[in-house]
Amino acid sequence: MSDFIIKGYEFPKPNKICYKLMIPRKLKKYFRELPFYIEYDVDIEEIKSEAVLYIPIVAALTPIAWASGFELHAPTLDRNFLNSIKEVSKTFKRFYPKLHTDIQIDLLNVDRS
């Protein structure tokens, strides 16, 4: 496997989201705990937009993908956030020209809301 693949998520608790990931073999040693999870002080289970729910994991993995050159695959993502990543990548490229900021974030769907 040569890419990051976000396969889905689940809510083990109303304030915790666990992401199902496939991590490139060469990078697994840098991930201490899988599944990757985020715990909040508030209930997030009621968030209806999947495109928004994928923002935290994509935000966490994108800089690693830039540094490693691995592409990132996710089911969906918010369009505004995707556009923001593209803008941030331009700034990163100026400061760190060796980064692979041109890697693709492959999505099955882009939420247009």
Secondary structure as UniProt FT lines:
FT   STRAND          4..13
FT   TURN            14..15
FT   STRAND          16..22
FT   HELIX           25..30
FT   STRAND          36..39
FT   TURN            45..46
FT   HELIX           50..53
FT   HELIX           55..68
FT   STRAND          72..78
FT   HELIX           79..95
FT   TURN            97..98
FT   TURN            101..102
FT   STRAND          105..111
//
